[in-house]
């Protein structure tokens, strides 16, 4: 369990039934949920960008442990493609000592930049 705290990870989630198909509303709702779940009050960055050729939003923030100390750093991307929500999360320990999050952030960014949703078009 102690070793896990020093590992960076990346997850790709698909929201099959998003509450809205308006990207700005989807992102605003996600940030509100992050504020409620993790108690974040401010982010270091929040910006619009492109993901798999579609408009997306990116956010960076960190969470705190039960004592109020910085715990984990996060970089997340949100986009809507073909009525599905896509959420990519890169996370690692918040630390100036080990620098796990920062050290692997470039590799994580390259993986995110290469993310592509394969779309199949049907004749209607």
C-alpha positions as CSV (number, residue, x, y, z in Angstrom):
1,X,0.0,0.0,0.0
2,X,2.8,2.4,0.8
3,X,4.5,1.7,-2.6
4,X,1.3,2.6,-4.5
5,X,1.5,6.2,-3.3
6,X,4.6,6.7,-5.5
7,X,3.1,5.3,-8.7
8,X,1.7,7.5,-11.5
9,X,-1.3,6.1,-13.5
10,X,-3.5,6.9,-16.4
11,X,-7.1,5.9,-17.0
12,X,-9.5,6.2,-19.9
13,X,-13.2,6.2,-19.1
14,X,-16.2,6.2,-21.4
15,X,-19.4,7.7,-20.1
16,X,-22.0,5.9,-22.2
17,X,-24.9,8.1,-21.1
18,X,-23.7,11.7,-20.3
19,X,-26.2,14.0,-18.6
20,X,-25.8,16.5,-21.4
21,X,-24.3,16.7,-24.9
22,X,-23.1,20.3,-24.5
23,X,-19.4,20.1,-23.8
24,X,-19.2,23.2,-21.7
25,X,-22.1,21.9,-19.5
26,X,-20.5,18.4,-19.3
27,X,-17.2,19.9,-18.2
28,X,-18.8,22.3,-15.7
29,X,-20.7,19.4,-14.1
30,X,-17.5,17.3,-13.9
31,X,-15.6,20.1,-12.2
32,X,-18.5,20.5,-9.7
33,X,-18.3,16.8,-9.0
34,X,-14.6,17.0,-8.4
35,X,-15.1,19.9,-6.0
36,X,-17.7,17.9,-4.1
37,X,-15.8,14.6,-4.1
38,X,-12.3,15.8,-3.5
39,X,-12.8,19.2,-1.9
40,X,-10.7,21.1,-4.5
41,X,-11.4,24.8,-4.5
42,X,-9.0,26.0,-7.2
43,X,-7.2,24.5,-10.1
44,X,-3.8,25.3,-11.5
45,X,-5.1,25.2,-15.1
46,X,-8.3,24.8,-17.0
47,X,-8.4,25.3,-20.7
48,X,-10.1,24.3,-23.9
49,X,-8.1,22.1,-26.3
50,X,-8.5,19.4,-28.9
51,X,-8.7,15.6,-28.3
52,X,-9.0,13.1,-31.1
53,X,-9.9,16.0,-33.5
54,X,-12.7,17.2,-31.2
55,X,-13.1,20.1,-28.8
56,X,-12.2,19.2,-25.3
57,X,-11.4,20.7,-21.9
58,X,-8.3,20.0,-19.8
59,X,-8.0,20.6,-16.1
60,X,-5.1,20.2,-13.6
61,X,-5.6,20.1,-9.9
62,X,-4.4,18.4,-6.7
63,X,-6.2,16.8,-3.8
64,X,-5.4,16.9,-0.1
65,X,-5.2,14.2,2.5
66,X,-7.2,14.1,5.7
67,X,-4.7,16.4,7.4
68,X,-5.0,19.0,4.6
69,X,-1.6,18.3,3.0
70,X,-1.3,18.1,-0.8
71,X,-1.7,14.4,-1.7
72,X,-2.2,13.6,-5.4
73,X,-1.8,15.6,-8.6
74,X,-4.3,15.2,-11.5
75,X,-4.4,16.1,-15.2
76,X,-7.8,15.3,-16.8
77,X,-9.3,15.8,-20.3
78,X,-13.0,15.8,-21.1
79,X,-14.6,15.5,-24.5
80,X,-17.9,14.4,-26.1
81,X,-17.8,12.2,-29.2
82,X,-20.8,10.5,-30.8
83,X,-23.0,11.1,-27.7
84,X,-20.5,9.6,-25.3
85,X,-18.2,11.3,-22.8
86,X,-14.5,10.5,-22.8
87,X,-12.5,11.2,-19.7
88,X,-8.7,10.7,-19.6
89,X,-7.0,11.0,-16.3
90,X,-3.3,11.1,-15.4
91,X,-2.5,11.1,-11.7
92,X,0.5,10.8,-9.5
93,X,1.7,11.7,-6.0
94,X,1.9,15.4,-5.2
95,X,5.6,15.7,-4.3
96,X,8.5,18.0,-4.8
97,X,10.8,15.3,-3.6
98,X,10.2,12.3,-5.8
99,X,8.7,14.3,-8.8
100,X,6.9,11.1,-10.0
101,X,4.0,13.2,-11.5
102,X,6.2,15.7,-13.2
103,X,8.8,13.2,-14.3
104,X,6.2,11.1,-16.2
105,X,3.9,14.0,-17.3
106,X,5.6,14.3,-20.8
107,X,5.0,10.7,-21.5
108,X,1.4,10.9,-20.3
109,X,0.9,14.0,-22.5
110,X,2.2,12.1,-25.6
111,X,-0.2,9.3,-24.9
112,X,-3.1,11.7,-24.5
113,X,-2.1,13.5,-27.7
114,X,-2.1,10.2,-29.6
115,X,-5.6,9.2,-28.3
116,X,-8.0,8.6,-31.2
117,X,-11.6,7.4,-31.3
118,X,-12.2,5.2,-34.2
119,X,-15.5,6.2,-35.8
120,X,-17.6,4.0,-38.0
121,X,-20.0,5.8,-40.3
122,X,-23.2,4.2,-41.5
123,X,-25.2,5.1,-44.5
124,X,-28.7,6.2,-43.5
